[in-house]
Amino acid sequence: MAAVLSARLVVERDGFLLDVSIEAAAGEVVALLGPNGAGKTTALRALAGLVRLSRGEIVLDGEAIHEHPAERRSVGMVFQDYLLFPHLSALDNVAFGPRCQGTPKARARDQARDWLERVGLGAHLHARPRELSGGQAQRVALARALAVRPRLLLLDEPLAALDAHTRLEVRAGLRRHLEDFGGATVLVTHDPLDAMVLADRLVVVENGAIVQQGSPAEVARQPRTDYVARLVGLNLYRGVAAGHRVTIAGALTLSAAEELSGPVFVAFPPSAVALFRTRPDGTPRNTWAATIAGVERHGDQFRVSLDGPLSVSADVTAAAVADLGLLPAQEVWVAVKATETHAYPA
Amino acid sequence: MRGRTPWGLAVPAVAGMAFLVLPLAGLLVRAPWPTLLVRLAEPRVVEALRLSLLTATAATALCLVLGVPLAWLLARAAFPGRGLVRALVTVPLVLPPVVGGVALLLVFGRNGLAGRWFAGVFSLPFTTAGVVVAEAFVAMPFLVISVEGTLRAADLRYEEAAATLGASRWTVFRRVTLPLVAPGVTAGAVLCWARALGEFGATITFAGNFPGTTQTMPLAVYLALENDPDAAIVLSLVLLAVCVAVLAALRDRWIRA
């Protein structure tokens, strides 16, 4: 697939440096995922033309557009809190873009009506933004951005302003509309679920730089930073492999399922960790003594954080908590199944 | 529970209120109620009222055309000396209006700095247009300050959203910025109109006091006080009624704040 969008974005501001390269093909949805303050939104605003590049370039459909002002870029943007014009009806909000492109008023309104019907808001054409629910406002904002027929669609935390229930519905709807959209999409989120469901490719940004990219499945299986590991719920360490043995500097040696050599990441889920009062018999591999740092409810399980040679999270059942009498500062034995301990090149 | 109000504050507060309210009450008490309607219909009163409404409205229109862009510039554009320009714009607020009138004469008068250039074509002093200029000079700061404040408080991100939809700067201003700050513009225009309606010093200095052309309500009140005090009271009542109406219109915006 030819890249619709090919950009290197460098923005220097107040001691913060953003330097990322983003490519997106026709029909592809790329999610920028990262913690708050990582520079994701700045990257999006640079693509839209709302922030000037310090260096770099933005090529959209073979044309360098980074010198163009926002109004001359073929870009549609959905803002985090939608920014629907409060003095205009839903219809006129959506017709605003086509009107600016020179479409006569009646035609622009016809197009706007089509878009609103397509996002399921045919019954709310004349509602003012304040009369719309969060989910409806989100869909009007999407229709407004798509109505300018952009080659690049930008979504800034498109679901962040919604409550959990609405979010579920809107996420499914948004996914459908993104599949129908022929251009490239870049969306920004700090919610791994949004990213996994909506995106074809994840780009993880931390401190203004890309730390990992790949398909959602790859990123979820093989995280490369602590931030990503926490998002996808894995224990992650760096070590040096020799065969199945991975030595984690200054700590201990683990047995992994894969056979590798050289620097590696090693990861295992909290559910692969078992806790014992005394040193377990049998397999001596991946066993060490640790101290309980804290216990928290986690769904129908309990998540135990452990200090020791490695900081580890373990998921155990309520029964196990009762049997073991797990309390902070207590000593326990930790065992991790080697078959669920995965190593991959760093 | 609120504490009791100390006497040291309650007494001067009541005195202050009386000081503000009693003169207005006096106006109502001394008004020639039985002959009020007849007097209101007198040609002199009707003429002054018509002229006042006309010139105050024209002055407000002039202030809107010049003042809204000026407010935008002060709120949005970064240019050297912006602080100085803002200070200069507010000078007419504190300048004695008579001084304003003298200054206008020096510039737009027959031998004035600018007046000289178009002396043969038309002349502003002592004309109805001159009244409008004098009123606009004194009233414009009210509009500029109100609109600038609203522009500063407005959310710039709406303008960014409009830009991503392909709107040029002018379209953004016309279709997004202006509607968003409309309440501030309205409030500023009403204040500006009220100030123009009451303008006396600059008007009489720059435009004189000719019935029918430059004699507005405040001028008529002052003149009537010499020979017909009852007429002065009637004219004053009309101005008072207009002011109360303006305050009522701006109730939500100014009094509850």
Interface residues (C-beta under 8 A of the other chain):
Chain A: A48 G49 L50 P69 A70 E71 R72 R73 V75 G76 M77 F79 L83 F85 P86 H87 F96 G97 C100 Q101 R144 A145 V148 L154
Chain B: D155 R157 Y158 E160 A161 A162 A163 T164 L165 G166 A167 S168 T171 R175 V176 P179 L180 A182
